[in-house]
Amino acid sequence: MHLRIPSGTRDVLPDELRELRAIERALLETFERFGYGEVATPAVEYDETLRLADIGVRPSYRVVDDHGELLALRADMTVPIARVVATRYPTAEPPLRFCYAANAYRAVRPHRGEMREFRQAGIELVGAPAPDGTAEALSVLCRSLEAAGLRSFRVGLGDATLYPRLLDHFGVEPAARRQILHELATRDLVGIDRELGRLDLPADAAELLARVPRIRGGTELLEADGGPLADALDGLRTEVALLEGDIAERVIVDLGRFPRLGYYTGAMFEIYDPLIGEPLGGGGRYDELLGRFGRALPAVGFAIGVERLHAALAGEERGERVS
């Protein structure tokens, strides 16, 4: 008898599960040390709630309950916690600090080996505006990864508003702007060059717009000399200045980052490890999401992929690259 499991899911056996639980404990203990309280939410939400958030990710599963209501498995924990804040903490004085370890579910592309069900641990800091809230989230992120035992990680830092601000500065029309931002979100630098070539821009403007998505390196890149790029970097520059020195040293400035999730509004970050070919997790600011649920508050958070962190820790122990 051939007993299958759905694509993008897997069985986790005792030895691995024991190690995954130890990683989660280290992360959650660090979150709680910084004042974050653990929450749990249903794995399913009303589909209308997830559509209200409009995060740009397709649910992996939808079902109809016995009342005829359409339900969907959550794609992350940010949206459910935004709902919790609006419904359970409608008058609580911010900032509010929440943490979690939970499964999330997303639709995957066939035959790509992507996971449809995966485990995340993270925080949501609600009611703390930039730059201080962003600096706190980055600090908790780095300290929690260190507590889990990861050594060689770096944090790629960008800003969802940076490139749109440059397009606005140079007067790029809405239709062209949408296409260029699509190419940026998919990291298609050739596509960006193609779209810029179709515009009637001054040579210096076209050169800057083509160069910015390719800028990646240390925090010294934030010290641009004047002009529209320097103005657009003000937020990131202030946030990095608030970090402790050893955390700032882990930061890689990546000006070519643009969100695929639909709620990011400012600083965005991803976790890199030299032994893993994919980010271990990420996060950023989502200052407009809570307003869609009826309580407008600035917010920032991150999610760490527990299985990917486990693979990175194993790879560091062996000194091998994990594909």
C-alpha positions as CSV (number, residue, x, y, z in Angstrom):
1,M,0.0,0.0,0.0
2,H,1.4,3.4,-1.0
3,L,0.4,5.9,1.6
4,R,1.2,9.4,0.5
5,I,1.4,12.8,2.2
6,P,0.6,16.1,0.5
7,S,3.3,17.7,-1.5
8,G,5.3,20.3,0.4
9,T,4.8,18.6,3.8
10,R,6.9,16.0,5.7
11,D,7.0,13.8,8.7
12,V,9.4,14.9,11.4
13,L,10.9,12.0,13.4
14,P,11.9,12.0,17.1
15,D,15.6,12.9,16.9
16,E,15.1,15.8,14.6
17,L,12.0,17.0,16.5
18,R,14.0,17.0,19.7
19,E,16.5,19.3,18.1
20,L,13.9,21.6,16.6
21,R,12.2,22.0,20.0
22,A,15.5,22.9,21.6
23,I,16.0,25.6,18.9
24,E,12.5,27.0,19.6
25,R,13.1,27.1,23.3
26,A,16.2,29.1,22.8
27,L,14.4,31.6,20.5
28,L,11.3,31.9,22.7
29,E,13.4,32.4,25.9
30,T,15.3,35.2,24.2
31,F,12.0,36.8,23.0
32,E,10.6,36.6,26.5
33,R,13.7,38.1,28.0
34,F,13.2,41.2,25.9
35,G,9.6,41.5,27.2
36,Y,7.6,39.6,24.5
37,G,4.7,37.5,25.5
38,E,3.9,34.2,23.7
39,V,0.6,34.0,21.9
40,A,-1.1,31.2,19.8
41,T,-3.8,31.7,17.2
42,P,-6.0,29.3,15.2
43,A,-4.3,27.7,12.2
44,V,-7.4,28.6,10.2
45,E,-8.8,32.1,9.7
46,Y,-11.8,33.4,7.8
47,D,-10.8,33.9,4.2
48,E,-12.2,37.4,4.3
49,T,-9.8,38.3,7.2
50,L,-6.8,37.2,5.2
51,R,-8.1,39.0,2.1
52,L,-8.5,42.2,4.1
53,A,-4.7,42.0,4.9
54,D,-3.9,41.6,1.1
55,I,-0.4,40.3,1.7
56,G,0.1,39.0,-1.9
57,V,0.5,35.3,-0.9
58,R,-1.9,32.6,-2.0
59,P,-3.3,30.3,0.7
60,S,-2.2,26.7,0.4
61,Y,-5.6,25.3,1.5
62,R,-9.1,26.7,1.6
63,V,-12.1,24.8,3.1
64,V,-15.8,25.5,3.8
65,D,-17.0,24.9,7.3
66,D,-20.3,23.5,8.4
67,H,-21.9,27.0,8.3
68,G,-20.8,27.5,4.7
69,E,-18.1,30.0,5.7
70,L,-14.9,30.0,3.6
71,L,-11.7,29.4,5.8
72,A,-8.0,29.3,4.9
73,L,-4.9,28.2,6.6
74,R,-2.8,31.2,7.8
75,A,0.2,32.2,5.6
76,D,2.1,33.8,8.4
77,M,1.5,34.9,12.0
78,T,1.7,38.7,11.4
79,V,-1.9,38.9,10.1
80,P,-3.5,36.8,12.9
81,I,-1.6,38.9,15.5
82,A,-2.8,42.1,13.8
83,R,-6.4,40.7,14.2
84,V,-5.7,39.9,17.9
85,V,-4.5,43.4,18.5
86,A,-7.6,44.9,16.9
87,T,-10.1,42.6,18.6
88,R,-8.5,41.7,22.0
89,Y,-6.4,44.8,22.7
90,P,-8.5,47.6,21.2
91,T,-7.6,50.1,23.9
92,A,-4.4,48.8,25.3
93,E,-1.6,51.3,25.6
94,P,1.2,50.6,23.1
95,P,3.8,49.4,22.6
96,L,2.5,45.7,22.6
97,R,5.0,42.9,22.3
98,F,4.1,39.4,21.1
99,C,6.1,36.3,20.2
100,Y,5.2,32.9,18.8
101,A,6.3,29.6,17.4
102,A,3.8,28.2,15.0
103,N,3.2,26.5,11.7
104,A,2.4,28.5,8.6
105,Y,1.1,27.4,5.2
106,R,1.6,28.8,1.7
107,A,0.9,27.7,-1.9
108,V,4.0,26.5,-3.6
109,R,5.2,26.2,-7.2
110,P,5.1,22.6,-8.4
111,H,8.3,20.6,-8.6
112,R,10.4,23.3,-6.9
113,G,10.9,21.4,-3.6
114,E,9.3,24.3,-1.6
115,M,7.6,23.6,1.6
116,R,3.8,24.1,1.8
117,E,3.8,23.7,5.6
118,F,6.7,25.2,7.7
119,R,7.5,26.3,11.2
120,Q,8.2,29.9,12.2
121,A,9.3,31.6,15.4
122,G,9.2,35.4,15.6
123,I,8.0,38.6,17.2
124,E,5.6,41.4,16.5
125,L,6.3,44.8,18.0
126,V,3.1,46.9,17.8
127,G,2.9,50.6,18.4
128,A,6.6,51.3,18.3
129,P,7.5,53.6,15.3
130,A,10.8,53.9,13.4
131,P,13.6,54.3,14.1
132,D,13.5,52.9,17.6
133,G,11.1,50.1,17.0
134,T,13.1,48.9,14.0
135,A,16.3,48.9,15.9
136,E,14.7,46.9,18.8
137,A,13.4,44.3,16.3
138,L,16.8,44.0,14.7
139,S,18.5,43.7,18.1
140,V,16.0,40.9,19.3
141,L,16.5,39.1,16.0
142,C,20.3,39.0,16.3
143,R,20.3,38.1,20.0
144,S,17.9,35.3,19.5
145,L,19.9,33.8,16.6
146,E,23.0,34.0,18.8
147,A,21.2,32.3,21.7
148,A,20.2,29.5,19.3
149,G,24.0,29.0,18.6
150,L,24.2,30.5,15.0
151,R,27.6,32.2,14.5
152,S,28.1,33.3,10.9
153,F,24.8,34.9,10.0
154,R,24.3,38.4,8.5
155,V,21.2,40.6,8.2
156,G,20.4,42.1,4.8
157,L,18.7,45.5,5.3
158,G,16.8,47.5,2.8
159,D,13.8,49.8,2.7
160,A,10.5,49.2,0.8
161,T,10.1,53.0,0.3
162,L,13.5,53.8,-1.0
163,Y,13.1,52.9,-4.7
164,P,9.5,54.2,-5.0
165,R,10.7,57.5,-3.5
166,L,13.4,57.7,-6.2
167,L,10.9,57.0,-9.0
168,D,8.7,59.7,-7.6
169,H,11.6,62.1,-7.5
170,F,12.3,61.6,-11.2
171,G,8.6,61.8,-12.1
172,V,8.2,58.2,-13.5
173,E,4.6,57.6,-14.6
174,P,2.4,55.2,-12.7
175,A,2.2,52.5,-15.4
176,A,6.0,52.4,-15.9
177,R,6.5,52.6,-12.1
178,R,4.4,49.5,-11.5
179,Q,6.3,47.4,-14.1
180,I,9.7,48.6,-12.7
181,L,8.7,47.7,-9.2
182,H,7.5,44.3,-10.4
183,E,11.0,43.6,-11.9
184,L,12.6,44.8,-8.6
185,A,10.4,42.5,-6.5
186,T,11.5,39.5,-8.6
187,R,15.1,40.7,-8.6
188,D,15.2,40.9,-12.4
189,L,18.0,43.5,-12.9
190,V,17.9,43.0,-16.7
191,G,14.2,43.7,-16.6
192,I,14.8,46.9,-14.7
193,D,17.3,48.0,-17.3
194,R,14.9,47.2,-20.1
195,E,12.1,49.2,-18.5
196,L,14.3,52.2,-17.7
197,G,15.5,52.2,-21.3
198,R,11.9,52.7,-22.5
199,L,11.6,56.0,-20.4
200,D,12.7,59.4,-21.5
201,L,14.8,60.1,-18.5
202,P,17.9,62.3,-18.1
203,A,21.1,60.2,-18.3
204,D,22.0,60.8,-14.7
205,A,18.6,59.8,-13.5
206,A,18.6,56.6,-15.5
207,E,22.1,55.8,-14.3
208,L,21.1,56.2,-10.7
209,L,17.9,54.1,-11.0
210,A,19.8,51.3,-12.7
211,R,22.6,51.4,-10.2
212,V,20.7,51.5,-6.9
213,P,19.2,47.9,-7.1
214,R,22.8,46.7,-7.5
215,I,24.2,48.4,-4.4
216,R,25.0,45.9,-1.7
217,G,27.6,46.0,1.0
218,G,28.6,47.4,4.4
219,T,26.9,50.1,6.4
220,E,29.3,52.7,5.0
221,L,27.1,52.7,1.9
222,L,24.5,54.6,3.9
223,E,26.8,57.6,3.9
224,A,25.9,58.8,0.4
225,D,26.9,62.4,-0.4
226,G,23.8,64.5,-1.1
227,G,21.2,64.2,-3.7
228,P,18.0,62.1,-3.8
229,L,19.7,58.9,-2.8
230,A,21.1,60.4,0.4
231,D,17.7,61.7,1.3
232,A,16.1,58.3,0.7
233,L,18.7,56.7,3.0
234,D,17.9,58.9,6.0
235,G,15.6,56.3,7.7
236,L,18.1,53.4,7.3
237,R,21.0,55.5,8.4
238,T,19.2,56.5,11.6
239,E,18.1,52.9,12.4
240,V,21.6,51.5,12.0
241,A,23.0,54.2,14.2
242,L,20.8,53.0,17.1
243,L,22.2,49.4,16.9
244,E,24.9,48.1,19.2
245,G,28.3,47.8,17.5
246,D,28.4,44.0,17.2
247,I,24.9,44.0,15.7
248,A,25.6,46.8,13.2
249,E,28.6,44.7,12.0
250,R,26.2,42.0,11.0
251,V,24.2,44.3,8.7
252,I,24.5,44.1,4.9
253,V,22.9,47.1,3.2
254,D,20.9,45.9,0.2
255,L,19.2,48.7,-1.7
256,G,17.8,46.3,-4.3
257,R,15.3,44.8,-1.8
258,F,11.6,45.3,-2.5
259,P,8.8,43.3,-0.8
260,R,6.9,40.4,-2.2
261,L,4.5,40.5,0.8
262,G,2.0,43.3,0.4
263,Y,2.2,44.9,3.8
264,Y,5.8,46.2,4.2
265,T,6.1,50.0,4.4
266,G,9.7,50.8,5.5
267,A,12.8,48.9,6.7
268,M,12.9,45.3,5.5
269,F,15.4,42.6,6.5
270,E,16.4,39.0,5.7
271,I,18.7,36.6,7.5
272,Y,21.6,35.1,5.6
273,D,24.0,32.3,6.5
274,P,26.9,31.4,4.2
275,L,26.0,27.7,4.4
276,I,22.4,28.0,3.3
277,G,21.3,29.0,-0.2
278,E,18.0,30.6,1.0
279,P,17.2,33.2,3.6
280,L,16.6,31.8,7.1
281,G,13.8,34.3,7.7
282,G,13.1,38.0,7.6
283,G,10.8,40.8,8.5
284,G,10.3,44.5,8.5
285,R,7.9,47.4,9.1
286,Y,4.2,47.2,8.3
287,D,2.9,50.5,9.6
288,E,-0.4,50.4,7.6
289,L,-1.6,46.8,8.2
290,L,-3.1,47.4,11.7
291,G,-5.3,50.2,10.2
292,R,-7.0,47.7,7.9
293,F,-8.2,45.8,11.0
294,G,-9.5,49.0,12.7
295,R,-6.6,50.0,15.0
296,A,-4.0,52.1,13.2
297,L,-0.7,51.5,14.9
298,P,2.9,51.4,13.5
299,A,4.4,47.9,13.8
300,V,7.5,45.8,13.0
301,G,8.3,42.1,13.3
302,F,10.2,39.2,11.9
303,A,9.9,35.4,11.4
304,I,12.7,32.9,11.6
305,G,12.3,29.6,9.7
306,V,12.9,27.0,12.4
307,E,13.8,24.2,9.9
308,R,16.1,26.4,8.0
309,L,17.8,27.6,11.2
310,H,18.2,23.9,12.1
311,A,19.9,23.2,8.8
312,A,22.2,26.2,9.2
313,L,23.2,25.1,12.7
314,A,23.9,21.6,11.4
315,G,25.9,23.0,8.5
316,E,28.0,25.2,10.8
317,E,28.7,22.2,13.0
318,R,29.9,20.2,10.0
319,G,31.5,23.2,8.2
320,E,29.5,22.3,5.1
321,R,27.3,24.3,2.7
322,V,23.7,23.2,2.8
323,S,21.8,23.6,-0.5
